Amino acid sequence: MATFTFGVRLHDYGRHAPEELFRLVRADGWTCGQLAFRMAVDGVRDYPDITPGIVQTTKAALEKTGLRVAVLGTYVELALDDAAVREKNVATFISQLPVCKALGAGCVGTETTSLALQPPGTTRERGRYLLCQSLAKILPEAERLGVKVGIEPVSWHSMNDPAATREVLDTMRSPALGVIFDAGNLLTADAVPRQAALWDAAREAFGGRILAVHFKGQRFGADGAPVQGPLEGSVIDWDGVFAMLRTLPQALPVLREEAVPANAAADLAAMRRYSGQ
């Protein structure tokens, strides 16, 4: 049966020096987080700014505060149908693998490229092919370093549903590859009345490969587009999601997205209630 730890997307607390940021987060009761250096850490605006000195300062701050990085967020497009940009993004992603190892992070995570960012005519199948081409260059280095890569299925991306995610996992066949599970990003407006089937399909396709879980509120606009918001009024069946997650064997960090620090106590109570912990 799964065990859960509870954390937050760190840049929702603003941009700070590492120790200050981690202390703020720990004071609100969170024990882990998703760290995107460019969005959360003072003095870091791009990946070259993540110097060995910044990494060591961050590691020391983690050790001092007791916070754990569950996901090292690396926001690059690995399925983009533009060879020059995609190759640059692959190199950037690979540069963050040693950072993941140094920090003891659970994984380096990324999404899988929105269709809206692709040139006209690029299909989801083409996007998944390009994603696998990128992963073929990334995963050997991840395996060598002993770190995990987490890819996140999103309904409007190339890897858009449980079957597509299973396809990528089966194609790559790497012990270093896992999944970041965001129920809201998988859910579509038409699937709201039949969520149990979607969560069952996710468990069957990649349940044992989940490295981290994103937690947020979501509803859908009149056009069917997802709208993130508070937990109150959310259409995500979190009772059903956690009923599925509890059947898994691994330890799972659950990370609050779109966090409002003033609501930390209520959010943490809700996450504990849904998880049964």
C-alpha positions in Angstrom: 0.0 0.0 0.0 1.3 3.4 -0.9 2.6 5.9 1.6 2.4 9.6 1.0 4.5 12.7 1.8 3.1 16.1 1.2 4.8 19.0 -0.5 4.3 22.1 -2.7 5.5 23.6 -5.9 8.2 25.8 -4.4 7.9 28.8 -6.8 4.4 29.3 -5.5 6.1 30.7 -2.5 7.9 33.3 -4.6 11.6 33.8 -5.4 14.0 33.6 -2.5 17.5 32.4 -1.5 17.3 28.6 -1.0 17.5 28.5 2.8 14.9 31.2 3.2 12.6 29.5 0.7 12.9 26.1 2.3 12.3 27.5 5.8 9.1 29.2 4.7 7.9 26.0 3.1 8.8 23.8 6.1 7.2 26.3 8.5 3.9 25.6 6.7 4.2 21.9 7.3 5.4 20.7 3.9 8.2 18.1 3.8 9.0 18.0 0.1 8.7 20.2 -3.0 9.1 20.6 -6.7 12.0 22.9 -7.4 12.4 24.9 -10.6 15.5 26.9 -10.0 14.7 29.5 -12.7 11.3 30.3 -11.0 12.2 30.0 -7.3 15.8 30.8 -6.5 17.2 34.3 -6.4 19.9 34.9 -8.9 18.9 32.1 -11.3 17.3 33.2 -14.5 18.5 30.6 -16.9 20.1 27.1 -16.7 23.7 28.4 -17.0 23.0 30.2 -13.7 22.7 26.9 -11.9 26.3 26.8 -11.1 28.1 24.3 -8.8 28.1 26.9 -6.1 24.3 27.4 -6.3 23.9 23.6 -6.2 26.0 23.3 -3.1 24.2 26.2 -1.4 20.9 24.5 -2.2 22.1 21.1 -1.0 23.3 22.6 2.3 19.9 24.4 2.7 18.0 21.2 2.1 20.1 19.4 4.7 19.7 22.2 7.2 15.9 22.5 6.8 15.0 18.9 6.3 13.2 19.5 3.0 13.4 17.0 0.2 13.2 17.8 -3.5 10.7 15.4 -5.0 10.9 16.8 -8.5 13.5 19.0 -10.1 11.4 20.9 -12.6 13.1 21.4 -15.9 10.7 23.2 -18.3 11.9 22.3 -21.8 10.1 20.9 -24.8 11.4 17.4 -25.6 8.8 16.6 -28.3 9.0 19.9 -30.3 9.0 19.4 -34.0 12.0 21.7 -34.5 15.2 19.8 -34.6 17.6 22.6 -33.6 15.5 23.8 -30.7 14.8 20.2 -29.6 18.5 19.3 -29.5 19.2 22.4 -27.5 16.5 21.4 -25.0 17.9 17.8 -24.8 21.3 19.2 -23.9 19.7 21.4 -21.3 17.8 18.5 -19.8 20.9 16.4 -19.6 22.8 19.2 -17.9 20.2 19.0 -15.0 20.7 15.2 -14.4 23.9 15.8 -12.3 22.0 18.5 -10.4 19.3 16.0 -9.6 21.9 13.5 -8.3 23.7 16.2 -6.2 20.4 17.3 -4.5 19.1 13.7 -4.0 16.0 14.7 -5.9 13.4 12.1 -6.7 13.5 12.8 -10.4 14.0 15.4 -13.1 10.6 16.2 -14.5 9.1 17.7 -17.7 5.9 17.7 -19.6 5.7 16.4 -23.2 4.9 19.5 -25.5 1.5 21.0 -26.1 0.2 20.6 -29.6 -0.4 24.3 -29.7 3.4 24.8 -29.7 3.9 22.4 -32.6 4.1 23.5 -36.3 0.8 23.0 -38.1 0.2 19.4 -39.1 2.3 17.9 -36.3 0.3 14.9 -35.0 0.4 13.4 -31.5 2.1 10.3 -33.0 4.8 12.5 -34.5 5.2 14.2 -31.1 5.6 11.0 -29.2 8.2 9.8 -31.8 10.2 12.9 -31.2 9.8 12.6 -27.5 11.2 9.1 -27.7 14.1 10.4 -29.8 14.9 12.9 -27.1 14.6 10.3 -24.3 16.9 8.0 -26.2 19.7 10.5 -25.6 18.7 11.4 -22.1 18.0 8.0 -20.5 21.5 6.4 -20.9 23.0 9.3 -18.9 20.2 9.1 -16.3 20.9 5.4 -15.9 24.6 6.0 -15.6 24.1 8.6 -12.8 21.3 6.5 -11.1 18.7 9.2 -11.3 15.1 9.2 -12.5 13.4 11.0 -15.4 9.7 11.9 -14.9 7.5 12.6 -17.9 4.0 14.0 -17.3 1.0 13.0 -19.5 -1.2 16.0 -20.4 -4.5 15.7 -22.4 -3.6 18.5 -24.8 0.0 17.3 -25.3 1.6 14.6 -27.5 1.5 12.0 -24.6 -2.1 12.7 -23.8 -3.6 9.7 -22.1 -2.7 6.4 -20.3 -2.3 4.4 -23.5 0.0 7.0 -25.0 2.0 7.0 -21.8 2.3 3.2 -21.8 3.5 3.4 -25.4 6.4 5.7 -24.5 7.3 3.6 -21.5 7.3 0.4 -23.6 9.3 2.0 -26.4 12.0 3.3 -24.1 12.2 0.3 -21.7 14.4 2.1 -19.3 14.5 1.7 -15.5 15.3 5.4 -15.2 12.0 6.5 -16.8 8.9 7.1 -14.7 5.7 9.2 -14.7 4.6 12.4 -12.9 0.8 11.9 -12.4 -1.4 15.0 -12.6 -5.0 14.0 -12.5 -6.2 17.4 -13.7 -3.9 17.3 -16.7 -5.2 13.9 -17.7 -8.9 14.7 -17.1 -10.9 16.1 -20.0 -14.3 17.7 -19.8 -16.1 14.7 -21.4 -14.5 12.3 -18.9 -15.7 14.1 -15.8 -18.7 11.7 -15.3 -16.6 8.6 -15.8 -13.4 9.4 -13.9 -13.2 6.0 -12.2 -12.5 4.4 -15.6 -9.7 6.9 -16.3 -8.0 6.3 -13.0 -8.2 2.6 -13.5 -6.7 3.0 -16.9 -3.9 5.1 -15.5 -3.1 2.5 -12.8 -3.0 -0.3 -15.4 -0.8 1.7 -17.8 1.7 3.2 -15.4 0.7 3.0 -11.8 3.8 1.3 -10.6 5.9 3.9 -12.5 4.5 7.0 -10.8 7.3 9.0 -9.2 5.2 12.0 -7.9 1.6 13.2 -7.9 0.4 16.8 -8.5 -2.6 18.0 -6.5 -4.8 21.0 -7.5 -8.3 22.2 -8.0 -9.8 22.3 -11.6 -13.0 22.8 -13.4 -13.8 23.3 -17.1 -15.0 26.3 -19.0 -17.9 26.4 -21.5 -15.4 25.6 -24.3 -14.2 22.5 -22.5 -10.8 24.1 -21.6 -9.4 23.3 -18.1 -9.4 26.1 -15.6 -7.3 25.8 -12.5 -8.7 27.1 -9.3 -9.4 26.4 -5.6 -10.2 22.9 -4.3 -13.7 24.1 -3.5 -15.8 23.6 -6.7 -13.2 21.3 -8.3 -14.5 18.6 -10.5 -11.6 16.2 -9.9 -12.7 13.2 -8.0 -9.8 13.2 -5.5 -11.5 10.4 -3.4 -11.3 8.2 -6.5 -7.8 9.3 -7.4 -6.4 8.4 -3.9 -8.4 5.2 -3.8 -6.4 4.2 -6.9 -3.1 5.6 -5.5 -3.4 3.7 -2.2 -3.3 0.4 -4.1 0.2 1.1 -5.4 3.3 -0.3 -3.7 5.6 2.8 -3.7 6.1 5.9 -1.6 4.6 8.9 -3.3 5.2 12.6 -2.8 2.0 14.6 -3.4 2.8 18.2 -4.5 0.3 21.0 -4.2 0.2 23.1 -7.4 -1.1 26.7 -7.6 -0.5 26.9 -3.9 -1.5 30.0 -1.9 0.8 30.0 1.2 -2.0 31.4 3.4 -4.1 28.3 2.6 -1.3 25.8 3.5 -2.9 24.4 6.6 -6.3 23.8 4.8 -4.6 22.3 1.8 -2.4 20.0 3.9 -5.5 18.9 5.8 -7.3 18.1 2.6 -4.4 16.1 1.2 -4.2 14.1 4.4 -7.9 13.5 4.4 -8.0 12.3 0.8 -4.9 10.1 1.3 -6.1 8.5 4.5 -2.9 9.5 6.3 
